[in-house]
Structures are given as structure tokens and as C-alpha cells.
Amino acid sequence: MQIELSAIRWPYRSMLDQITHLFRLQAIIEEGSLRRAAERLHVTQPALSRSLIQLEQYFGQSLVERHARGVRPTLFGQKVLSASLRLMRQWELTDQELRTEANATTINLRIGAGPVWRSVILPVVMLDMQKRFPHVVFEIHRAHPTDSYRDLSEGRLDVILSGTGQETRHPRLIQKPLGVVNNLVVAREGHPIFARTNAEGRIRSETALEYPWLVYTEYSVYRELTIHAVHERLGHSPDIGLVCDSLNTTLATLQRSDYLSLLPEPITQAASSPRLVPVPVDLVPREVSIGMIVREELEASEPVRELEIACADAIVRLRDL
């Protein structure tokens, strides 16, 4: 049986047209204006309008709505944009992978990481990962506590290393719990509170209220953990003298002052001279599950699989120290 060549080519030509239209839709939504999008893409406004009309006819729904200052996406338009961004990122990674096999180009893997990961775990893990995958450029970005899931879903990130345990509310994202981190009350080595240790090696919990507290707030959960841990035990909130969202500033301040703070245990290992050490007070234990979140299409990627294993091993080693 003979198949017409045009019958084979047509679906692919149509698919390429759709990709062009989706790329133009992205520019329209990001710019909020057909005029600005046309300037950005170096095409005419009528050409953008035709692409928009063809997409809306194809999906049978409006993708943007007009207002006084331009256009904004409808709910369905935002859904289409999110899906197209995800597809574009996957094609970009696939293209990089194929070209790497052909001529040794590099692949960029974008990792969004929480503070524990950035300060303690990844500096060790990345040394081994770079040796094992010399063709991969690992980009380490600060994971935003509210935007990272969307960034992952739409391809601005490829992996998130942070706290886990809650539903992502985004489809096709896979959570991989890797361990548990303890949150401890800490102070600098030589802090006067350690002179209050009793014969059992403990410090009365009420003593912690006599010193000012520093609350680390890169993630809002740390402030809540600090206040709740003290209040549940003593019935009073701590005297918060400083609130800081910079990890470096938090550690440096604790080293140079009489502040107390509640921090994830691995973070304290990033400070030395003087060290930050646990204060033996009887507060309600606080644990946070940490792990990896990845788009489902990247789950089988060799660098991602090896990163998962390396991170799990690093967490075990940290708990054994």
C-alpha cells in the first residue's frame, strides 16, 4: 500500500505551527500587550493577532481578555501557557541531551534549593556530581517558599530540594522524601546560658526567656516554629529582638551576640569560630521532612536519579555526625 507523502508531512507541519502560536502566546501574556510582544518578537501585530485567533479557535476558548492597558490571560489561557512552558523546557533539555552526545555540549539543570541544602548539603554533593557528570552545568537557585512549585511546573526550575510533606497542588510533580531534619535551640559556644546547666546537664526551659531571640525568616515557617516551640512549653512567647531572612547574617549575628535561635541542625554546621551548639532545654521537638520534588518527565533522568541518591546519602552522614 502506498502512502501519500503529504499525508505524513501535514500533521508535523500543523504541530510546528502550533508551537509557533504558543511561543507567540507566551510573549503576549508576558508583555501584557500585543504591541510590546510584536516589538519583542520582531513580527507584526496582525501576525500575532492571527496566531492568537487560531489558538483560540483550536482550543475553543478565549486565552486572553482585553483591558484598558493591554491584555491579561484568562484562567484557561494561563493553563495553556503553563503547559506550553513545561513542554518548551522539556524540549530544551532533550535538545541539549541529544547535542551533547553528538558534540560534547553541556546540559543546564536548574535546582531550586532551600537554606539547609544550600548551606550544608549541596556544597558536598555537587563536588561528586560535577565529577560524575562533567557535561552538566548545575545551576543552584534560591527556592522561593511560595513560587518554586510553579517555577518547577513551568520549567524555570527542574528540581526542588526543600521541605516536603505537603501536597504540591501542581499536577505531574513527584515528591521524594529523603530524610528528616531536627530544629534545635542554638547559641554560640561560650554563651552565658551554658553556665546555667544543672547536674543532669540540662537547662531549665524558663531560662531561655531571659535572653533575646533571633528569628530566621527565609521561610516563614521558622518564625512560627520558634514562637510555637517556646509558647507550647512555657506559655509565653520569646523576646524577639531580631528578625532576619539572610542565613549568613543570622549565623554571624549568633556568633557575636547572646541571641538564641531555633535553627535546622545541619545549618549550625556552617558556623565555626565560635561554633553554634545546641542549648539543652526541654522544648517540644520540631522535625521537618526534607526531600526532592521533580517533574515526572525528569524522574528517569540519570543526573536527577544520581542527585537523589547522593542527597539521601549526605543526609544520613549528617545525622551520624
N, C-alpha and C positions, 0 to 999 in steps of 0.2 A: 504494500500500500504506500502510495506516495503522499507526503505531507507538504502542503504549501509552505514555503519558507516565510511568507508574510504572516502566516498564522502563528508561527513561533515567535517572530520578532515583535508582533503587536503588543502582547502583554508586557514585555520588558520595556518597550518604549513608553507605554502608559505608566508603568511603575516609576520610570525615571522622571516623567512629567510630574507625578505626584510628589516625588522627593523635592523637585524644584519648587512646587507650590508650597510645600511645608516649610522649606527654607525661607521662602518669602514671608509666610505667615509669622514665623519666628521674628523676623525683623520688624514687621508691622506691630506686633504686640510689644516687643521690647522698646521700640521707639515711641509707641503710642500715637503714631501719625503716619499716614501713607506718604506724605511729602518727605518726612525725615527718613523713612525707610527707603524710599526711592533714591534719595541722595546717598544713603549708606551703601546701597547695592549697585548704584550706578545704572539704574534702569528707569524707565518712565513710570509715572503714576498710573497711566492706563494699563500698563503691563501688570502692575501689582494688583490693580482692581480686578483684572481678568482672572488672575491666579486665585484671588480671594473668592470670586464668584464661582469658579469651577470647583473649589474645595467645598464651599457651602452647598452647591448642587450635589456633589458626590456624597457628602455626609447627610444631606437633607436637613441641616440645622444651621442656624446663624453661628458664626465663630467670633464675630466682634460686634460691639454696639457703639454707635457714634455719640459723642457728647461735645460740649462747646469747645474743648481744647484738643479734640482728636478722636481716638478710638481706644477702647479697652476690651479685653476678651470677655466673652460670655463664659458661664461656668463650663459649658461644653467646649468652647474654644480653648480654655485653659487646660482642659483634659487632653485635647488633641495636641496642644503644644508640649505638654509634659511627655506624652507618648513619643512624639517625634524627636524631642531632645534625647530621650533614652535610646532610641534607635540610632540616632546620629552618633552618639558616644560609642555604642557597641560597634558600629561600622568603623569608626576611627580606630578603636583598639584592634579590630580584626585586620584592618588595613596595615596597621603598624606591625602586627604579628607576621603577616604574610611578607611584607617587605623586609622584615628582619631576617627571615630565613633566606631571602634572596640576596641581600647586600649589606647585612650587618648594621642596619639602622636600629634606633632604640625605641622602646615602648615606655610611655609615661603612665605610671599607676598612681592615681591620686588617693591619698589616705587622709581621712579626717580623724584626728586623734584628740582624746581628752587629756587633761593635765597629768594624770598618773602615767599614761602611755608616753607622752612627750618628754616628761622629766626623767623617767627611770627605765621603762621597758624598751621603748624603741631605740634609744641610743645603743643598746647592746644588741638587739635583734637585727638592726639594719646593717651592722658590720658583717654579719654572716650572710644576710640576704643579698647584699651587693656582691659578695664573692660568688655566690651560687648563681646569681642572675645578672651578669655584667651588662647585659643588653637592656636591662630595665632601669629606668630612672624613677626612683621612689620619691614622690612629692608628698611631704608631710605638711598638712594644713591643720590649723586650729579648728576643732569640731565645735560648731555653734550649737548650744543646747536645744534650740528650737528649729533652726533651719537645716540642720545636717541631714535629716531624713529626706527632705525634699531635694536637697542637693544630690544625695545618693540616688534617689529615684530618677532624677532628670540628668544624671551623668556628669554633674560638676564634681562629684566625688565618686570613687569606685568602691571604697571600703570605709567603714566607720569602725574605729576602735574606741570604745567608751563604755558607759554603763549600759546594762541590758536588763531585761526582765519585764519591761512594759511593751504593750503592743505598739508597733510602729505606725499603724493606721495607713500604711502605704502598701499596696499590693506588690507581690513579687520581690519583696525584700526578705532575706533569710537571716535569722538571728542564730548566732553560735556562741553560747555562754562558754567562757574559758576559765573562769575562776571567781574567787570572792576576795574582796579587799576589806580589811578592818579599818575603821575610823577610830583614831585614838586621840586622847587629850595629850598634847605635847608641849614641851617647854625647852628652852636652851639648857645645855649642860651647865651646871652651876647655878641654876635659878634658885632663889631663896626658898621656894616651896619645897624643895627636896630636903631642907633642914627640918621639915615638919613630919618626916617619916617616923612611924611608930615602930615598936619592937617586931611587929609582924611584917614590916616592910611596906605598909600601906599608908596612905594619907587620907585623913577624913575628907569626905566629899565637900563638906561645908567650907573647907579651906580654899577651895577653888574659887569661891565667890569673893575672896579678899584681894584678888588680882584682876587687872583689866584683861579683856579678851580681844583677840584679833579674829575677825571672821573673814575667811577666804571665800570670795563670791564669784569666781569664774563661772561656776554653776550655782544657781540659787539654792539648790538642794543642800549645799554646805552650810548656808546660814540657818536653814530650817533644822538640819541635824544638830548644829551647835546649840541652838536655843532649846530644842526639844529634849536633847540628852541631859542638859543641866536641869531644866524645869521639871522633867519627869522624876528625877531623883531627889531634888531639893525643894521643889515647889516655888523656886524663884528663878528668874532669868539672869544670865550673867551680865556683868557690866561691860558692854561692848564699847571699847574705846577706839577701835579702828576697823574699817571695812575696806577690803582690798580685793580687786579682781586680777591682780598680777601675781603669778606664782613666785617670780624672782623677788619682788618687793616683799611678799609675805614671808618668805624664808629669811631674807636678810634682816627684816624687822624683828622677827622672833629671835634671831641670833644675837641681836644687840639690845634687847629690852627684856622687861619682866612680863610681857604678854603671855597668855596661854592661848592655845588654839586647838580646834578639832580638825585633824587632817587625815587623809588616807595614809596608812602606814608606809607604803612604798615611797611616797613623796618625801618623807623625812630623811630618806637615804640620800637625797640630793643635797643635803646640807652637811657641812663639816667645818670644824674650827670656828666656833664650837658646834658640836653635834646637836641635833634636836632629838630628845629622848622621851619615851612615854612617861606620863605622870601617873603613878599608881593610885588613882582614885576610883571609887566604885560607882561609875556611871553606867547607864543602860548601854550594853554593847550595840554598836552600829556596824552593820555589814552592808556592802554594796556589791552586787554582781557585776562583773565586767566581761566584755567579750567583743566579738566581731559581728558586724552587720554588713551584708553584701547583697548586691543584685543577683537574682537567681541565675542569670546567664553567665556570671563570672565565677560561680561556685566551683566549677570544674577547672578553672584556670590554674595552671601549675604554680605560678608565683603566689596566687591567693591561697591555695592549699598549703603551700610551704610556710607562708606567713602565719597562717592559723596554727600550724604545729609549733613553729618557733615561738610564737607568743604564749601558747599554753605552757611550753617548757619553761619559758622565762618566769612566768607567774609562779610555777611550782618552786623554782630555785629561790625566788624572792621570799616565799613563805618559809623556806627551810633555813634562811639566814638567821 
